Amino acid sequence: MLVGSAYAAHAISFNGGNGWVPYFRTENERGLAALTGFHSGPLIEYGSSSCAIQFIEDGTRRCSGAPTSAQHVFAVNEALAYAVYDDRLLDYDGVNWRQLGAPLPPPGIARARAVWANQSSVFVVGDAGLLALFDNGVMKAIPRADAPNVDYVSAWGFGVNDLWAGSADGQLIHYDGKGWSPSLTGSGSCSPILGMWGDAGTLYFHTQSMIGVHRQGIVRQLMYWDCDEPVKIESLWGNSVNEVFVALHDPNATDCAAKLMWFDGASFSPL
């Protein structure tokens, strides 16, 4: 878990089942950052001021050589990862980052926000209705008439014919290989669908105040706070449908503002 702010250095803590211990800390650096990683490789930090995308392992870090700060990074395996910034999609082959294809349409205007990928496909979403699908490195035309022309900020997929996009105004839409259909329509100041994670056809998603799940065509809320509550959901990730982790920020907590919750498929517990 990464803890940081615009006013303090970043710190990464690790919990292997016996409590939290320090793993890595930056020195004299400020700026927001995000954390992901390879399944059995280094952590990936992006968005900080020191390096566009950096790898952290065994208490050390190295700059990965990405050309600019990334908006989002998605790792498929140790030799394949993708990143987006502005109207560009980058891929990583285990050694170098390179631009994949031409700038996203419309060039110079598109602003990508999130990316999901597997071994052969890449799905990119962004502002002003950006929904782009690459199949084996080539952009594939997908229907857009049924997709709302809104800002999309999160993405997930289970294959090229099973894609999900979450919008800044709380809409969750699904692509089935033929067209887009809504699964959730949200509204309000705390409604952006900020993140998603899924496995075996079950999709988890979150706004800053709600955690939801889409399973077998049904959407239900798992956890919810009012918009004006100080508790905010920062991120969500999982290992299986019965092992999902949620990072929270609670400024009123007496012990620690940063918290991690574990969902076992039935209920949430602190970690």
Backbone as CSV, one residue per row, in Angstrom:
resi,resn,N_x,N_y,N_z,CA_x,CA_y,CA_z,C_x,C_y,C_z
1,MET,0.849,-1.188,0.000,0.000,0.000,0.000,0.878,1.229,0.000
2,LEU,0.563,2.158,-0.899,1.305,3.412,-0.997,0.529,4.507,-0.302
3,VAL,1.228,5.264,0.543,0.632,6.397,1.240,1.436,7.636,0.883
4,GLY,0.776,8.658,0.391,1.468,9.881,0.022,0.488,11.005,-0.183
5,SER,0.990,12.199,-0.354,0.155,13.366,-0.605,0.973,14.389,-1.353
6,ALA,0.341,15.488,-1.682,1.043,16.561,-2.376,2.014,17.291,-1.459
7,TYR,1.968,17.003,-0.180,2.773,17.752,0.784,3.771,16.881,1.532
8,ALA,3.867,15.597,1.178,4.762,14.719,1.913,5.358,13.684,0.983
9,ALA,6.465,13.093,1.404,7.104,12.052,0.627,6.225,10.801,0.590
10,HIS,6.459,9.964,-0.406,5.711,8.735,-0.545,6.303,7.642,0.342
11,ALA,5.451,6.788,0.875,5.905,5.644,1.648,5.106,4.424,1.232
12,ILE,5.775,3.288,1.075,5.114,2.039,0.723,5.261,1.085,1.897
13,SER,4.126,0.539,2.340,4.126,-0.439,3.422,3.696,-1.793,2.878
14,PHE,4.154,-2.859,3.557,3.875,-4.220,3.118,3.274,-5.019,4.266
15,ASN,2.256,-5.823,3.939,1.630,-6.698,4.925,1.605,-8.110,4.362
16,GLY,2.408,-8.988,4.934,2.456,-10.363,4.484,1.635,-11.299,5.343
17,GLY,0.746,-10.724,6.159,-0.098,-11.518,7.033,0.222,-11.357,8.501
18,ASN,1.315,-10.649,8.785,1.742,-10.465,10.180,1.824,-8.994,10.575
19,GLY,1.050,-8.149,9.890,1.055,-6.726,10.215,1.840,-5.914,9.201
20,TRP,1.680,-4.611,9.283,2.304,-3.701,8.328,3.740,-3.387,8.721
21,VAL,4.629,-3.420,7.729,6.030,-3.058,7.934,6.455,-2.124,6.807
22,PRO,7.404,-1.207,7.053,7.884,-0.316,5.989,8.573,-1.105,4.877
23,TYR,8.342,-0.699,3.648,8.964,-1.359,2.500,9.850,-0.407,1.719
24,PHE,9.356,0.821,1.493,10.133,1.784,0.709,9.638,3.186,1.029
25,ARG,10.554,4.141,1.013,10.186,5.527,1.250,11.072,6.436,0.399
26,THR,10.449,7.425,-0.236,11.213,8.397,-1.004,11.795,9.442,-0.070
27,GLU,12.765,10.153,-0.553,13.425,11.193,0.229,13.286,12.535,-0.476
28,ASN,12.733,13.496,0.240,12.659,14.885,-0.235,11.965,15.014,-1.588
29,GLU,10.931,14.210,-1.787,10.166,14.297,-3.020,8.700,14.488,-2.701
30,ARG,8.029,15.295,-3.512,6.619,15.552,-3.300,5.853,15.349,-4.596
31,GLY,4.576,15.174,-4.466,3.734,14.988,-5.635,2.914,13.730,-5.507
32,LEU,1.760,13.726,-6.109,0.885,12.562,-6.065,1.487,11.409,-6.861
33,ALA,1.195,10.192,-6.440,1.714,9.025,-7.143,0.697,7.905,-7.060
34,ALA,0.832,6.934,-7.932,-0.047,5.773,-7.947,0.817,4.526,-7.986
35,LEU,0.227,3.405,-7.559,0.994,2.171,-7.407,0.265,1.000,-8.042
36,THR,0.996,0.230,-8.825,0.529,-1.069,-9.310,1.747,-1.972,-9.326
37,GLY,1.729,-3.039,-10.101,2.904,-3.898,-10.107,2.726,-5.127,-10.955
38,PHE,3.839,-5.819,-11.200,3.818,-7.096,-11.885,3.480,-8.193,-10.882
39,HIS,2.835,-9.245,-11.356,2.355,-10.306,-10.465,3.492,-10.912,-9.638
40,SER,4.603,-11.199,-10.261,5.738,-11.767,-9.525,7.016,-11.008,-9.834
41,GLY,6.877,-9.697,-9.968,8.019,-8.843,-10.264,7.965,-7.575,-9.450
42,PRO,8.603,-6.519,-9.924,8.661,-5.283,-9.149,7.330,-4.547,-9.088
43,LEU,7.225,-3.665,-8.088,6.128,-2.711,-8.040,6.350,-1.668,-9.117
44,ILE,5.272,-1.028,-9.545,5.343,0.040,-10.543,4.738,1.284,-9.928
45,GLU,5.530,2.323,-9.784,5.023,3.605,-9.298,5.002,4.584,-10.465
46,TYR,3.906,5.317,-10.590,3.813,6.297,-11.674,3.080,7.534,-11.184
47,GLY,3.341,8.639,-11.842,2.701,9.894,-11.478,3.482,10.750,-10.518
48,SER,4.631,10.291,-10.034,5.432,11.105,-9.120,6.332,12.031,-9.917
49,SER,6.971,12.941,-9.213,7.778,13.953,-9.901,9.170,13.467,-10.254
50,SER,9.624,12.367,-9.633,11.011,11.944,-9.828,11.226,11.196,-11.135
51,CYS,10.223,10.433,-11.570,10.374,9.596,-12.757,8.991,9.314,-13.313
52,ALA,8.878,9.256,-14.635,7.571,9.028,-15.254,6.960,7.712,-14.785
53,ILE,7.699,6.632,-14.913,7.290,5.306,-14.444,8.529,4.639,-13.869
54,GLN,8.474,4.235,-12.599,9.633,3.607,-11.999,9.278,2.263,-11.391
55,PHE,10.266,1.359,-11.383,10.115,0.032,-10.816,10.793,-0.008,-9.455
56,ILE,10.114,-0.607,-8.466,10.624,-0.687,-7.106,10.657,-2.147,-6.678
57,GLU,11.839,-2.614,-6.242,12.001,-4.004,-5.835,13.187,-4.120,-4.893
58,ASP,13.010,-4.904,-3.831,14.084,-5.142,-2.863,14.646,-3.846,-2.279
59,GLY,13.748,-2.884,-2.048,14.156,-1.642,-1.410,14.869,-0.656,-2.308
60,THR,14.971,-0.956,-3.575,15.613,-0.042,-4.513,14.655,0.275,-5.655
61,ARG,14.952,1.297,-6.395,14.100,1.685,-7.515,14.952,2.029,-8.718
62,ARG,14.354,1.903,-9.885,15.025,2.304,-11.112,14.005,2.917,-12.054
63,CYS,14.440,3.932,-12.750,13.568,4.597,-13.706,13.416,3.696,-14.927
64,SER,12.183,3.507,-15.389,11.929,2.547,-16.457,12.199,3.104,-17.847
65,GLY,12.419,4.401,-17.957,12.708,4.977,-19.258,11.500,5.446,-20.022
66,ALA,10.330,5.473,-19.393,9.136,5.999,-20.065,9.331,7.483,-20.363
67,PRO,8.799,7.978,-21.495,9.107,9.348,-21.922,8.435,10.447,-21.115
68,THR,7.306,10.152,-20.484,6.599,11.208,-19.768,5.712,10.591,-18.697
69,SER,5.209,11.419,-17.796,4.385,10.933,-16.698,3.108,10.302,-17.221
70,ALA,2.747,9.143,-16.679,1.605,8.388,-17.169,0.358,8.712,-16.369
71,GLN,-0.787,8.654,-17.034,-2.072,8.801,-16.370,-2.496,7.490,-15.717
72,HIS,-2.175,6.358,-16.368,-2.552,5.045,-15.838,-1.618,3.996,-16.424
73,VAL,-1.318,2.962,-15.635,-0.458,1.861,-16.066,-1.164,0.552,-15.756
74,PHE,-1.087,-0.394,-16.686,-1.679,-1.720,-16.488,-0.647,-2.763,-16.882
75,ALA,-0.313,-3.665,-15.938,0.670,-4.708,-16.192,-0.026,-6.022,-16.493
76,VAL,0.321,-6.648,-17.615,-0.208,-7.958,-17.980,0.676,-9.050,-17.402
77,ASN,1.980,-8.956,-17.638,2.967,-9.851,-17.048,4.306,-9.135,-17.016
78,GLU,5.357,-9.845,-16.601,6.647,-9.201,-16.407,7.247,-8.648,-17.703
79,ALA,6.769,-9.114,-18.832,7.300,-8.658,-20.112,6.266,-7.941,-20.960
80,LEU,5.166,-7.517,-20.339,4.132,-6.819,-21.098,3.331,-5.912,-20.185
81,ALA,3.356,-4.623,-20.481,2.582,-3.642,-19.727,2.207,-2.500,-20.666
82,TYR,1.194,-1.727,-20.260,0.723,-0.608,-21.068,0.538,0.617,-20.188
83,ALA,0.697,1.785,-20.799,0.493,3.045,-20.099,-0.151,4.038,-21.061
84,VAL,-0.920,4.981,-20.508,-1.538,6.027,-21.323,-1.213,7.397,-20.743
85,TYR,-1.073,8.357,-21.635,-0.965,9.770,-21.261,-1.435,10.604,-22.450
86,ASP,-2.170,11.651,-22.172,-2.705,12.520,-23.224,-3.359,11.665,-24.318
87,ASP,-2.880,11.762,-25.559,-3.479,10.988,-26.651,-2.569,9.842,-27.090
88,ARG,-1.740,9.341,-26.158,-0.776,8.300,-26.509,-0.977,7.026,-25.687
89,LEU,-0.718,5.899,-26.355,-0.696,4.594,-25.718,0.716,4.036,-25.836
90,LEU,1.291,3.634,-24.702,2.630,3.065,-24.673,2.556,1.591,-24.314
91,ASP,3.476,0.796,-24.872,3.589,-0.588,-24.420,5.026,-0.854,-23.967
92,TYR,5.144,-1.799,-23.019,6.432,-2.168,-22.430,6.683,-3.640,-22.719
93,ASP,7.850,-3.957,-23.276,8.149,-5.320,-23.704,9.100,-6.040,-22.762
94,GLY,9.247,-5.532,-21.553,10.174,-6.111,-20.607,11.496,-5.388,-20.566
95,VAL,11.750,-4.527,-21.576,12.998,-3.758,-21.640,12.712,-2.278,-21.854
96,ASN,11.913,-1.966,-22.874,11.696,-0.577,-23.271,10.210,-0.249,-23.372
97,TRP,9.917,1.048,-23.211,8.598,1.594,-23.503,8.618,2.165,-24.912
98,ARG,7.537,1.987,-25.648,7.436,2.572,-26.973,5.986,2.956,-27.238
99,GLN,5.787,3.886,-28.158,4.427,4.271,-28.518,3.812,3.193,-29.391
100,LEU,2.583,2.813,-29.061,1.863,1.804,-29.828,0.902,2.492,-30.787
101,GLY,1.177,2.379,-32.050,0.292,2.947,-33.058,0.330,4.463,-33.111
102,ALA,-0.597,5.013,-33.873,-0.713,6.464,-34.018,-1.363,7.058,-32.775
103,PRO,-1.277,8.391,-32.610,-1.982,9.027,-31.490,-3.467,8.676,-31.505
104,LEU,-4.043,8.579,-30.317,-5.456,8.230,-30.197,-6.325,9.315,-30.833
105,PRO,-7.428,8.925,-31.451,-8.282,9.920,-32.117,-9.147,10.696,-31.132
106,PRO,-9.376,11.997,-31.395,-8.668,12.794,-32.394,-7.288,13.208,-31.885
107,PRO,-6.230,13.061,-32.694,-4.863,13.362,-32.270,-4.728,14.782,-31.737
108,GLY,-4.013,14.912,-30.646,-3.786,16.225,-30.047,-4.929,16.718,-29.190
109,ILE,-6.060,16.036,-29.221,-7.240,16.455,-28.458,-7.642,15.384,-27.450
110,ALA,-7.551,14.125,-27.850,-7.950,13.018,-26.973,-7.126,13.040,-25.689
111,ARG,-7.770,12.664,-24.592,-7.084,12.551,-23.314,-7.472,11.218,-22.685
112,ALA,-6.542,10.273,-22.740,-6.794,8.936,-22.199,-6.709,8.964,-20.684
113,ARG,-7.568,8.189,-20.026,-7.606,8.161,-18.573,-7.288,6.789,-17.979
114,ALA,-7.605,5.709,-18.694,-7.403,4.376,-18.126,-7.195,3.370,-19.243
115,VAL,-6.521,2.260,-18.881,-6.240,1.213,-19.852,-6.389,-0.147,-19.178
116,TRP,-6.934,-1.104,-19.919,-6.990,-2.513,-19.514,-6.434,-3.327,-20.663
117,ALA,-5.780,-4.456,-20.355,-5.193,-5.263,-21.425,-5.080,-6.719,-21.016
118,ASN,-4.969,-7.585,-22.019,-4.560,-8.969,-21.824,-3.425,-9.251,-22.802
119,GLN,-3.149,-10.509,-23.100,-2.000,-10.839,-23.936,-2.109,-10.276,-25.357
120,SER,-3.332,-10.124,-25.886,-3.478,-9.725,-27.289,-4.289,-8.452,-27.506
121,SER,-5.003,-7.974,-26.487,-5.912,-6.841,-26.678,-5.661,-5.749,-25.661
122,VAL,-5.955,-4.516,-26.069,-5.801,-3.348,-25.199,-7.033,-2.478,-25.355
123,PHE,-7.604,-2.067,-24.232,-8.799,-1.226,-24.228,-8.473,0.068,-23.501
124,VAL,-8.705,1.198,-24.174,-8.378,2.515,-23.632,-9.643,3.360,-23.562
125,VAL,-9.826,4.051,-22.443,-10.954,4.976,-22.306,-10.423,6.345,-21.919
126,GLY,-11.246,7.370,-22.168,-10.812,8.716,-21.830,-11.916,9.732,-21.983
127,ASP,-11.530,10.987,-21.986,-12.474,12.093,-22.036,-13.198,12.150,-23.382
128,ALA,-14.347,12.833,-23.356,-15.128,13.104,-24.568,-15.479,11.833,-25.333
129,GLY,-15.848,10.776,-24.595,-16.317,9.556,-25.234,-15.252,8.664,-25.820
130,LEU,-13.989,8.846,-25.413,-12.917,8.023,-25.963,-13.065,6.571,-25.527
131,LEU,-13.234,5.678,-26.507,-13.309,4.229,-26.304,-12.538,3.599,-27.452
132,ALA,-11.336,3.120,-27.180,-10.470,2.602,-28.236,-10.046,1.177,-27.901
133,LEU,-10.136,0.297,-28.885,-9.776,-1.104,-28.704,-8.704,-1.483,-29.717
134,PHE,-7.590,-2.036,-29.208,-6.516,-2.538,-30.055,-6.498,-4.060,-29.963
135,ASP,-6.431,-4.705,-31.126,-6.376,-6.164,-31.177,-5.120,-6.545,-31.950
136,ASN,-4.183,-7.211,-31.269,-2.894,-7.561,-31.870,-2.185,-6.341,-32.451
137,GLY,-2.238,-5.245,-31.710,-1.509,-4.032,-32.074,-2.196,-3.121,-33.047
138,VAL,-3.372,-3.503,-33.547,-4.088,-2.698,-34.541,-5.393,-2.191,-33.940
139,MET,-5.684,-0.888,-34.121,-6.926,-0.343,-33.601,-8.108,-0.973,-34.318
140,LYS,-9.053,-1.446,-33.525,-10.228,-2.131,-34.063,-11.443,-1.231,-33.937
141,ALA,-12.215,-1.125,-35.002,-13.422,-0.297,-34.965,-14.475,-0.960,-34.078
142,ILE,-15.009,-0.201,-33.137,-16.093,-0.699,-32.293,-17.262,0.278,-32.376
143,PRO,-18.489,-0.218,-32.311,-19.652,0.669,-32.397,-19.645,1.698,-31.265
144,ARG,-20.065,2.916,-31.589,-20.089,3.980,-30.591,-21.468,4.609,-30.430
145,ALA,-22.390,4.253,-31.317,-23.692,4.919,-31.307,-24.428,4.708,-29.989
146,ASP,-24.241,3.546,-29.354,-24.951,3.250,-28.113,-24.204,3.710,-26.873
147,ALA,-22.986,4.229,-27.036,-22.175,4.649,-25.894,-22.361,6.141,-25.636
148,PRO,-22.672,6.549,-24.413,-22.813,7.976,-24.109,-21.522,8.745,-24.406
149,ASN,-21.656,9.933,-24.924,-20.503,10.780,-25.233,-20.120,11.567,-23.976
150,VAL,-19.511,10.864,-23.023,-19.151,11.453,-21.739,-17.677,11.161,-21.467
151,ASP,-17.168,11.642,-20.350,-15.787,11.374,-19.960,-15.724,10.029,-19.237
152,TYR,-14.862,9.137,-19.727,-14.675,7.839,-19.099,-13.357,7.834,-18.326
153,VAL,-13.399,7.294,-17.115,-12.231,7.391,-16.234,-11.724,6.032,-15.749
154,SER,-12.411,4.945,-16.052,-11.964,3.625,-15.621,-12.364,2.582,-16.656
155,ALA,-11.627,1.454,-16.665,-11.861,0.428,-17.680,-11.518,-0.945,-17.127
156,TRP,-12.216,-1.943,-17.640,-11.880,-3.340,-17.366,-12.395,-4.180,-18.514
157,GLY,-11.921,-5.412,-18.608,-12.391,-6.304,-19.645,-12.152,-7.752,-19.281
158,PHE,-12.933,-8.622,-19.893,-12.752,-10.067,-19.785,-12.458,-10.667,-21.152
159,GLY,-12.289,-9.800,-22.159,-12.025,-10.201,-23.532,-12.513,-9.118,-24.467
160,VAL,-12.221,-9.258,-25.750,-12.572,-8.204,-26.705,-14.079,-8.030,-26.850
161,ASN,-14.852,-9.039,-26.484,-16.307,-8.943,-26.569,-16.961,-8.848,-25.190
162,ASP,-16.184,-8.404,-24.222,-16.712,-8.266,-22.856,-15.932,-7.157,-22.155
163,LEU,-16.251,-5.909,-22.525,-15.521,-4.739,-22.038,-16.424,-3.868,-21.182
164,TRP,-15.804,-3.180,-20.207,-16.534,-2.311,-19.299,-15.859,-0.949,-19.222
165,ALA,-16.669,0.099,-19.173,-16.162,1.464,-19.027,-16.974,2.188,-17.959
166,GLY,-16.286,2.915,-17.089,-16.931,3.702,-16.044,-16.719,5.178,-16.285
167,SER,-17.777,5.963,-16.171,-17.708,7.372,-16.537,-17.561,8.287,-15.336
168,ALA,-17.253,9.549,-15.629,-17.094,10.565,-14.589,-18.419,10.933,-13.946
169,ASP,-19.538,10.621,-14.597,-20.835,10.919,-13.998,-21.543,9.656,-13.496
170,GLY,-20.761,8.598,-13.248,-21.303,7.423,-12.588,-21.973,6.403,-13.467
171,GLN,-21.786,6.466,-14.776,-22.367,5.472,-15.663,-21.412,4.295,-15.847
172,LEU,-21.967,3.100,-15.793,-21.222,1.877,-16.051,-21.815,1.242,-17.298
173,ILE,-21.011,1.137,-18.364,-21.526,0.600,-19.614,-20.730,-0.641,-20.016
174,HIS,-21.392,-1.510,-20.801,-20.820,-2.795,-21.165,-20.868,-2.988,-22.675
175,TYR,-19.783,-3.543,-23.221,-19.704,-3.873,-24.648,-19.687,-5.388,-24.800
176,ASP,-20.603,-5.936,-25.598,-20.742,-7.385,-25.740,-20.253,-7.897,-27.087
177,GLY,-19.503,-7.066,-27.806,-19.033,-7.448,-29.129,-19.889,-6.910,-30.252
178,LYS,-21.099,-6.450,-29.917,-22.009,-5.894,-30.921,-22.344,-4.438,-30.634
179,GLY,-22.496,-4.079,-29.377,-22.850,-2.708,-29.011,-22.726,-2.511,-27.517
180,TRP,-23.003,-1.275,-27.094,-22.881,-0.883,-25.688,-24.252,-0.822,-25.039
181,SER,-24.312,-1.189,-23.783,-25.555,-1.094,-23.025,-25.238,-0.647,-21.606
182,PRO,-26.128,0.124,-20.979,-25.881,0.599,-19.617,-26.177,-0.479,-18.580
183,SER,-25.329,-0.558,-17.572,-25.582,-1.429,-16.426,-25.840,-0.632,-15.166
184,LEU,-25.416,0.634,-15.154,-25.623,1.505,-13.994,-25.594,2.938,-14.474
185,THR,-26.557,3.721,-14.036,-26.588,5.151,-14.346,-26.523,5.910,-13.041
186,GLY,-25.471,6.696,-12.871,-25.275,7.423,-11.620,-25.336,8.917,-11.825
187,SER,-25.445,9.622,-10.720,-25.450,11.084,-10.768,-24.991,11.591,-9.419
188,GLY,-24.607,12.851,-9.375,-24.182,13.439,-8.120,-22.689,13.702,-8.080
189,SER,-22.252,14.482,-7.090,-20.877,14.937,-7.018,-19.900,13.834,-6.655
190,CYS,-20.374,12.721,-6.085,-19.431,11.666,-5.690,-19.625,10.413,-6.523
191,SER,-20.113,10.571,-7.737,-20.482,9.404,-8.527,-19.444,8.895,-9.519
192,PRO,-18.327,9.556,-9.835,-17.401,8.987,-10.823,-16.990,7.565,-10.461
193,ILE,-17.024,6.669,-11.438,-16.556,5.303,-11.220,-15.046,5.317,-11.407
194,LEU,-14.327,5.360,-10.303,-12.900,5.641,-10.320,-12.040,4.423,-10.610
195,GLY,-12.534,3.243,-10.320,-11.715,2.057,-10.535,-12.541,0.801,-10.674
196,MET,-11.946,-0.226,-11.308,-12.603,-1.508,-11.504,-11.577,-2.626,-11.380
197,TRP,-12.085,-3.788,-11.006,-11.296,-5.019,-11.047,-12.265,-6.174,-11.195
198,GLY,-11.880,-7.183,-11.966,-12.789,-8.294,-12.161,-12.091,-9.613,-12.375
199,ASP,-12.847,-10.705,-12.188,-12.338,-12.049,-12.400,-13.521,-12.983,-12.628
200,ALA,-13.356,-13.933,-13.538,-14.367,-14.964,-13.789,-15.745,-14.377,-14.056
201,GLY,-15.792,-13.250,-14.780,-17.058,-12.636,-15.140,-17.690,-11.764,-14.080
202,THR,-17.089,-11.681,-12.894,-17.596,-10.822,-11.819,-16.799,-9.529,-11.799
203,LEU,-17.482,-8.402,-11.849,-16.840,-7.096,-11.899,-17.097,-6.322,-10.613
204,TYR,-16.025,-5.900,-9.947,-16.114,-4.987,-8.815,-15.755,-3.584,-9.296
205,PHE,-16.403,-2.581,-8.738,-16.114,-1.201,-9.120,-16.362,-0.289,-7.927
206,HIS,-15.801,0.929,-7.991,-15.997,1.842,-6.864,-16.040,3.292,-7.325
207,THR,-16.797,4.087,-6.594,-16.736,5.538,-6.658,-15.952,5.977,-5.416
208,GLN,-15.965,7.249,-5.077,-15.258,7.660,-3.865,-16.027,7.310,-2.600
209,SER,-17.297,6.892,-2.749,-18.094,6.608,-1.555,-18.876,5.296,-1.631
210,MET,-18.691,4.507,-2.709,-19.473,3.280,-2.878,-18.634,2.196,-3.528
211,ILE,-18.812,0.959,-3.061,-18.227,-0.214,-3.698,-19.377,-1.071,-4.211
212,GLY,-19.325,-1.433,-5.489,-20.383,-2.225,-6.088,-19.844,-3.446,-6.793
213,VAL,-20.738,-4.369,-7.137,-20.355,-5.563,-7.866,-21.404,-5.848,-8.934
214,HIS,-20.944,-6.271,-10.108,-21.835,-6.739,-11.172,-21.573,-8.221,-11.364
215,ARG,-22.610,-9.017,-11.096,-22.477,-10.459,-11.201,-23.751,-11.044,-11.795
216,GLN,-23.606,-11.823,-12.847,-24.736,-12.485,-13.495,-25.851,-11.502,-13.865
217,GLY,-25.439,-10.356,-14.399,-26.380,-9.360,-14.888,-27.016,-8.484,-13.839
218,ILE,-26.601,-8.618,-12.575,-27.196,-7.843,-11.483,-26.127,-6.974,-10.828
219,VAL,-26.464,-5.708,-10.589,-25.579,-4.778,-9.887,-26.092,-4.585,-8.467
220,ARG,-25.189,-4.694,-7.495,-25.593,-4.373,-6.119,-24.467,-3.673,-5.380
221,GLN,-24.852,-2.863,-4.418,-23.893,-2.148,-3.596,-23.418,-3.031,-2.453
222,LEU,-22.099,-3.005,-2.216,-21.519,-3.769,-1.118,-21.204,-2.892,0.087
223,MET,-20.838,-1.633,-0.170,-20.500,-0.698,0.906,-20.771,0.714,0.407
224,TYR,-21.263,1.583,1.307,-21.660,2.915,0.865,-21.560,3.916,1.997
225,TRP,-21.065,5.128,1.674,-21.099,6.283,2.576,-21.791,7.439,1.860
226,ASP,-22.366,8.353,2.634,-22.911,9.570,2.048,-21.789,10.389,1.426
227,CYS,-22.142,11.185,0.424,-21.132,11.967,-0.288,-20.368,12.921,0.623
228,ASP,-21.032,13.437,1.662,-20.375,14.406,2.521,-19.606,13.758,3.675
229,GLU,-19.561,12.431,3.723,-18.766,11.752,4.738,-17.278,11.918,4.428
230,PRO,-16.426,12.023,5.451,-14.990,12.224,5.196,-14.287,10.989,4.649
231,VAL,-14.849,9.792,4.848,-14.210,8.571,4.363,-14.272,8.529,2.831
232,LYS,-13.138,8.280,2.192,-13.072,8.204,0.737,-12.397,6.903,0.315
233,ILE,-12.955,6.264,-0.704,-12.380,5.048,-1.259,-11.330,5.447,-2.292
234,GLU,-10.104,4.976,-2.092,-8.999,5.373,-2.958,-8.771,4.394,-4.111
235,SER,-8.862,3.088,-3.842,-8.590,2.118,-4.903,-9.136,0.753,-4.516
236,LEU,-9.142,-0.143,-5.512,-9.704,-1.483,-5.327,-8.928,-2.450,-6.206
237,TRP,-8.615,-3.632,-5.665,-7.937,-4.662,-6.451,-8.219,-6.014,-5.826
238,GLY,-7.976,-7.094,-6.555,-8.278,-8.399,-6.009,-7.368,-9.491,-6.513
239,ASN,-7.432,-10.635,-5.845,-6.762,-11.860,-6.271,-7.749,-12.874,-6.815
240,SER,-8.995,-12.806,-6.354,-10.060,-13.668,-6.829,-11.383,-13.004,-6.464
241,VAL,-12.498,-13.587,-6.882,-13.798,-12.986,-6.584,-14.077,-12.992,-5.085
242,ASN,-13.377,-13.828,-4.327,-13.566,-13.907,-2.878,-12.368,-13.363,-2.106
243,GLU,-11.546,-12.582,-2.779,-10.392,-11.970,-2.119,-10.108,-10.624,-2.782
244,VAL,-10.848,-9.620,-2.348,-10.774,-8.278,-2.927,-10.348,-7.296,-1.841
245,PHE,-9.463,-6.382,-2.198,-8.924,-5.425,-1.240,-9.334,-4.009,-1.632
246,VAL,-9.678,-3.212,-0.625,-10.127,-1.828,-0.838,-9.320,-0.904,0.055
247,ALA,-8.723,0.116,-0.548,-7.966,1.119,0.210,-8.866,2.305,0.513
248,LEU,-8.896,2.720,1.773,-9.727,3.838,2.234,-8.857,4.925,2.838
249,HIS,-9.388,6.142,2.813,-8.762,7.259,3.519,-9.793,7.851,4.473
250,ASP,-9.489,7.796,5.767,-10.398,8.303,6.799,-9.655,9.316,7.650
251,PRO,-9.799,10.620,7.369,-9.045,11.643,8.101,-9.421,11.732,9.569
252,ASN,-10.560,11.179,9.965,-10.995,11.244,11.369,-10.574,10.017,12.179
253,ALA,-9.890,9.077,11.536,-9.458,7.880,12.250,-8.437,8.241,13.323
254,THR,-8.536,7.609,14.475,-7.628,7.909,15.588,-6.282,7.213,15.451
255,ASP,-6.238,6.098,14.703,-4.970,5.371,14.579,-4.209,5.737,13.315
256,CYS,-4.855,5.586,12.164,-4.183,5.851,10.894,-5.226,6.217,9.851
257,ALA,-4.957,7.261,9.072,-5.927,7.717,8.072,-6.032,6.741,6.907
258,ALA,-4.944,6.055,6.574,-4.938,5.101,5.465,-5.295,3.718,5.979
259,LYS,-6.302,3.101,5.373,-6.753,1.790,5.818,-6.964,0.876,4.619
260,LEU,-6.791,-0.423,4.863,-7.037,-1.422,3.836,-8.054,-2.419,4.351
261,MET,-9.112,-2.638,3.554,-10.169,-3.584,3.905,-10.087,-4.795,2.985
262,TRP,-10.515,-5.947,3.513,-10.526,-7.193,2.755,-11.958,-7.704,2.657
263,PHE,-12.372,-8.007,1.412,-13.712,-8.547,1.161,-13.568,-10.014,0.773
264,ASP,-14.226,-10.915,1.527,-14.084,-12.347,1.309,-15.223,-12.940,0.474
265,GLY,-15.986,-12.075,-0.179,-17.126,-12.521,-0.964,-18.432,-12.385,-0.249
266,ALA,-18.341,-12.141,1.094,-19.561,-11.991,1.903,-19.528,-10.734,2.755
267,SER,-18.376,-10.399,3.325,-18.304,-9.254,4.238,-16.905,-8.641,4.197
268,PHE,-16.815,-7.398,4.710,-15.553,-6.676,4.770,-14.935,-6.809,6.156
269,SER,-13.587,-6.914,6.185,-12.840,-6.963,7.428,-11.595,-6.090,7.284
270,PRO,-11.140,-5.461,8.379,-9.902,-4.676,8.294,-8.689,-5.575,8.146
271,LEU,-7.704,-5.090,7.421,-6.474,-5.835,7.230,-5.333,-5.108,7.949
